[in-house]
Amino acid sequence: MEEIIAGRNPVCEALRAGRPVNKIFIARGAKSAATAEIIGLARQRQVPVQNVDKPFLDRLAPGAVHQGVIAQVAPYQYADLDDILAGVGDTAPLLVVLDEVTDPHNLGAVIRSADAAGAHGVVIPRRRAAAVTPAVVKASAGAVEYLPVARVGNLARTIDQLKERGIWVVGADAAARQVIWEAPLDGPLAIVVGGEDKGLGRLVREKCDLLVKLPMAGRVNSLNASVAAALVLFEAVRQRSRG
Protein backbone atom coordinates (compact mmCIF):
# COMPACT_ATOMS: atom_id res chain seq x y z
CA MET A 1 0.00 0.00 0.00
CA GLU A 2 1.31 3.41 -0.98
CA GLU A 3 0.63 6.98 0.10
CA ILE A 4 0.92 10.22 -1.81
CA ILE A 5 2.98 13.22 -0.71
CA ALA A 6 2.31 16.41 -2.64
CA GLY A 7 4.40 19.57 -2.77
CA ARG A 8 8.05 20.44 -3.25
CA ASN A 9 8.99 20.89 0.41
CA PRO A 10 7.23 17.76 1.79
CA VAL A 11 8.75 15.59 -0.94
CA CYS A 12 12.18 17.09 -0.41
CA GLU A 13 12.02 16.50 3.36
CA ALA A 14 10.82 12.92 2.85
CA LEU A 15 13.92 12.27 0.73
CA ARG A 16 16.25 13.99 3.19
CA ALA A 17 14.81 12.08 6.14
CA GLY A 18 15.26 8.72 4.42
CA ARG A 19 11.57 7.80 4.21
CA PRO A 20 11.05 4.98 1.68
CA VAL A 21 10.07 6.72 -1.58
CA ASN A 22 8.95 4.50 -4.43
CA LYS A 23 8.60 7.03 -7.25
CA ILE A 24 8.51 10.76 -7.91
CA PHE A 25 6.42 12.53 -10.54
CA ILE A 26 7.41 16.00 -11.71
CA ALA A 27 5.38 18.20 -14.05
CA ARG A 28 6.97 18.83 -17.41
CA GLY A 29 8.58 22.24 -17.53
CA ALA A 30 8.79 22.59 -13.74
CA LYS A 31 12.07 24.34 -13.09
CA SER A 32 13.10 25.64 -9.67
CA ALA A 33 15.91 25.24 -7.16
CA ALA A 34 13.66 22.98 -5.08
CA THR A 35 12.84 20.78 -8.07
CA ALA A 36 16.52 20.48 -8.95
CA GLU A 37 17.28 19.48 -5.35
CA ILE A 38 14.56 16.83 -5.41
CA ILE A 39 15.97 15.34 -8.61
CA GLY A 40 19.47 15.33 -7.10
CA LEU A 41 18.31 13.66 -3.89
CA ALA A 42 16.27 11.13 -5.85
CA ARG A 43 19.31 10.27 -7.95
CA GLN A 44 21.41 9.74 -4.79
CA ARG A 45 18.78 7.40 -3.36
CA GLN A 46 18.09 5.71 -6.69
CA VAL A 47 14.45 6.75 -6.69
CA PRO A 48 12.89 6.85 -10.18
CA VAL A 49 11.69 10.26 -11.38
CA GLN A 50 9.11 10.56 -14.15
CA ASN A 51 8.12 13.71 -16.03
CA VAL A 52 4.36 13.90 -16.53
CA ASP A 53 1.71 16.39 -17.61
CA LYS A 54 0.15 18.54 -14.89
CA PRO A 55 -3.35 17.01 -15.35
CA PHE A 56 -1.87 13.65 -14.37
CA LEU A 57 -0.69 15.15 -11.07
CA ASP A 58 -4.09 16.78 -10.54
CA ARG A 59 -5.74 13.37 -10.86
CA LEU A 60 -3.17 11.70 -8.64
CA ALA A 61 -3.73 14.18 -5.79
CA PRO A 62 -7.19 15.75 -6.25
CA GLY A 63 -7.49 19.14 -4.58
CA ALA A 64 -3.89 19.18 -3.36
CA VAL A 65 -1.50 22.07 -4.00
CA HIS A 66 1.19 19.82 -5.44
CA GLN A 67 3.42 22.55 -6.96
CA GLY A 68 4.26 20.19 -9.79
CA VAL A 69 5.79 17.49 -7.56
CA ILE A 70 4.25 14.30 -6.15
CA ALA A 71 5.91 11.30 -4.52
CA GLN A 72 4.58 7.79 -3.95
CA VAL A 73 5.86 6.70 -0.55
CA ALA A 74 5.52 3.85 1.93
CA PRO A 75 2.81 4.30 4.58
CA TYR A 76 3.75 6.47 7.55
CA GLN A 77 5.31 4.51 10.42
CA TYR A 78 4.12 5.63 13.85
CA ALA A 79 6.62 5.64 16.67
CA ASP A 80 6.37 3.76 19.95
CA LEU A 81 6.03 6.09 22.95
CA ASP A 82 8.63 4.11 24.91
CA ASP A 83 11.08 4.55 22.04
CA ILE A 84 10.42 8.30 21.97
CA LEU A 85 11.14 8.60 25.71
CA ALA A 86 14.20 6.36 25.43
CA GLY A 87 15.61 8.68 22.77
CA VAL A 88 15.33 11.82 24.89
CA GLY A 89 18.68 11.26 26.56
CA ASP A 90 19.73 13.52 29.42
CA THR A 91 17.39 16.39 28.55
CA ALA A 92 13.96 16.88 30.11
CA PRO A 93 11.25 15.35 27.88
CA LEU A 94 8.95 17.74 26.04
CA LEU A 95 5.87 16.17 24.44
CA VAL A 96 2.58 17.33 22.95
CA VAL A 97 -0.49 15.20 23.58
CA LEU A 98 -3.58 15.85 21.43
CA ASP A 99 -7.05 14.94 22.66
CA GLU A 100 -9.34 14.28 19.67
CA VAL A 101 -7.90 16.88 17.29
CA THR A 102 -9.72 15.93 14.10
CA ASP A 103 -8.56 18.55 11.59
CA PRO A 104 -5.52 17.27 9.64
CA HIS A 105 -4.32 20.83 9.07
CA ASN A 106 -4.31 21.43 12.83
CA LEU A 107 -2.40 18.21 13.42
CA GLY A 108 0.16 19.15 10.77
CA ALA A 109 0.56 22.64 12.22
CA VAL A 110 1.05 21.22 15.74
CA ILE A 111 3.75 18.85 14.46
CA ARG A 112 5.47 21.74 12.69
CA SER A 113 5.41 23.91 15.84
CA ALA A 114 6.52 21.03 18.05
CA ASP A 115 9.49 20.35 15.78
CA ALA A 116 10.41 24.04 15.75
CA ALA A 117 10.25 24.16 19.56
CA GLY A 118 12.54 21.15 19.90
CA ALA A 119 9.87 18.83 21.30
CA HIS A 120 10.63 15.12 21.36
CA GLY A 121 7.32 13.84 19.98
CA VAL A 122 3.57 14.14 19.55
CA VAL A 123 1.01 11.69 20.93
CA ILE A 124 -2.40 11.18 19.30
CA PRO A 125 -5.27 8.74 19.98
CA ARG A 126 -6.21 6.03 17.50
CA ARG A 127 -9.91 6.88 17.49
CA ARG A 128 -11.85 10.09 16.93
CA ALA A 129 -8.73 11.97 15.85
CA ALA A 130 -6.83 12.88 12.71
CA ALA A 131 -4.17 10.40 11.62
CA VAL A 132 -0.96 11.21 9.74
CA THR A 133 -2.23 11.58 6.18
CA PRO A 134 -0.81 13.33 3.10
CA ALA A 135 -2.72 16.47 4.18
CA VAL A 136 -0.96 16.35 7.55
CA VAL A 137 2.42 15.87 5.89
CA LYS A 138 1.75 18.92 3.71
CA ALA A 139 0.54 21.06 6.64
CA SER A 140 3.60 20.11 8.68
CA ALA A 141 5.89 21.39 5.88
CA GLY A 142 7.78 18.11 6.11
CA ALA A 143 8.36 18.28 9.89
CA VAL A 144 6.52 14.97 10.32
CA GLU A 145 9.50 13.26 8.69
CA TYR A 146 11.67 14.26 11.67
CA LEU A 147 9.39 14.48 14.71
CA PRO A 148 8.06 11.10 15.88
CA VAL A 149 4.31 10.68 16.30
CA ALA A 150 2.96 7.97 18.61
CA ARG A 151 -0.59 6.66 18.24
CA VAL A 152 -2.10 5.21 21.41
CA GLY A 153 -5.28 3.30 22.19
CA ASN A 154 -6.15 4.95 25.50
CA LEU A 155 -5.10 8.55 26.07
CA ALA A 156 -6.02 8.65 29.77
CA ARG A 157 -3.94 5.54 30.46
CA THR A 158 -1.06 7.01 28.47
CA ILE A 159 -1.18 10.15 30.61
CA ASP A 160 -0.96 7.96 33.73
CA GLN A 161 2.10 6.27 32.25
CA LEU A 162 3.75 9.63 31.57
CA LYS A 163 3.09 10.73 35.13
CA GLU A 164 4.62 7.49 36.46
CA ARG A 165 7.78 8.42 34.55
CA GLY A 166 7.96 11.77 36.33
CA ILE A 167 6.56 13.85 33.47
CA TRP A 168 4.43 16.85 34.50
CA VAL A 169 1.18 16.84 32.50
CA VAL A 170 -0.23 20.30 31.77
CA GLY A 171 -3.53 20.78 29.95
CA ALA A 172 -4.49 23.88 27.98
CA ASP A 173 -8.03 24.77 29.10
CA ALA A 174 -9.92 28.02 28.61
CA ALA A 175 -11.60 27.62 32.02
CA ALA A 176 -8.32 27.21 33.93
CA ARG A 177 -7.44 29.65 36.70
CA GLN A 178 -3.72 29.84 36.05
CA VAL A 179 -2.20 31.60 33.03
CA ILE A 180 0.67 29.93 31.21
CA TRP A 181 3.48 32.22 32.41
CA GLU A 182 2.60 31.52 36.05
CA ALA A 183 2.90 27.75 35.57
CA PRO A 184 6.13 25.73 35.98
CA LEU A 185 6.87 24.50 32.46
CA ASP A 186 10.65 24.08 32.65
CA GLY A 187 10.88 20.42 33.70
CA PRO A 188 9.83 17.12 32.10
CA LEU A 189 6.60 18.15 30.41
CA ALA A 190 3.67 16.88 28.37
CA ILE A 191 1.38 19.60 27.01
CA VAL A 192 -2.18 18.40 26.42
CA VAL A 193 -4.36 20.24 23.90
CA GLY A 194 -8.00 19.43 23.23
CA GLY A 195 -9.98 19.13 20.02
CA GLU A 196 -11.39 21.94 17.93
CA ASP A 197 -14.98 21.68 19.16
CA LYS A 198 -15.04 20.72 22.83
CA GLY A 199 -11.48 21.13 24.06
CA LEU A 200 -10.19 18.65 26.62
CA GLY A 201 -12.40 15.68 27.42
CA ARG A 202 -13.54 15.34 31.04
CA LEU A 203 -11.38 12.32 31.89
CA VAL A 204 -8.29 13.74 30.21
CA ARG A 205 -8.81 17.06 31.99
CA GLU A 206 -9.03 15.29 35.35
CA LYS A 207 -5.83 13.36 34.63
CA CYS A 208 -3.77 16.53 34.10
CA ASP A 209 -1.50 17.69 36.93
CA LEU A 210 -2.29 21.30 36.11
CA LEU A 211 -4.57 23.28 33.81
CA VAL A 212 -3.42 26.55 32.27
CA LYS A 213 -5.07 29.14 30.10
CA LEU A 214 -3.98 31.69 27.54
CA PRO A 215 -5.19 35.17 28.53
CA MET A 216 -7.77 36.40 26.03
CA ALA A 217 -8.40 40.13 25.69
CA GLY A 218 -10.72 40.01 22.69
CA ARG A 219 -14.31 38.94 22.24
CA VAL A 220 -13.45 35.47 20.93
CA ASN A 221 -12.69 33.29 23.96
CA SER A 222 -10.79 30.44 22.32
CA LEU A 223 -7.88 29.80 19.99
CA ASN A 224 -7.24 27.32 17.22
CA ALA A 225 -5.81 24.10 18.70
CA SER A 226 -2.53 24.43 16.79
CA VAL A 227 -2.08 28.06 17.88
CA ALA A 228 -2.75 27.16 21.51
CA ALA A 229 -0.23 24.32 21.33
CA ALA A 230 2.42 26.58 19.80
CA LEU A 231 1.99 29.28 22.45
CA VAL A 232 2.28 26.86 25.37
CA LEU A 233 5.22 25.11 23.70
CA PHE A 234 7.21 28.28 23.28
CA GLU A 235 6.43 29.44 26.81
CA ALA A 236 7.98 26.15 27.92
CA VAL A 237 10.97 26.85 25.66
CA ARG A 238 11.32 30.33 27.18
CA GLN A 239 11.30 28.96 30.70
CA ARG A 240 13.83 26.25 29.81
CA SER A 241 16.19 28.71 28.18
CA ARG A 242 16.00 30.91 31.28
CA GLY A 243 17.10 27.92 33.38
ABEGO torsion letter per residue (X at the ends): XBBBBBEAAAAAAAAAAGBBBABBBBBBGBBBAAAAAAAAAAAAAGBBBBBBBAAAAAAABBGBBAGGBBBBBBBBBBBBAAAAAAAAEABBBBBBBBBGBABAAAAAAAAAAAAAAGBAEBBBBABGBBBBBAAAAAAAGGAAAABBBBBBABAAAAAAAAAAAGBBBBBBBAABABBAAABBAABBBBBBBBBAAAEBBAAAAAABABBBBBBBABABABBBAAAAAAAAAAAAAAAAAAX
